[in-house]
């Protein structure tokens, strides 16, 4: 990867590689973060840790969205769902969740 001349291209390639590993392999975000932290890529260490943290955050949000869907489907009122998940009504709508249930 070091033969790629432009820094932005190297970062983009590394980001895509990390996302590929995360989605194709059955790693938990915390496992991936540990693997990346032990890697010998000092030049990209900050990017690796930041990407791992973002993947963990995305996983947490995905779980919250799924919980919100289930709660709304069970008839729990929107205010309670928002309070429990910490999500906003706007976020639910952006992810295609019908808040009128």
Secondary structure, DSSP 8 states (H G I E B T S, - for coil): -TT---HHHHHHHHHHHHHHHHHHS---HHHHHHHHHHSS-GGGHHHHHHHHHHHHHHHHHHHHHHHHHHHHHTT--HHHHHHHH---HHHHHHTT--TT-
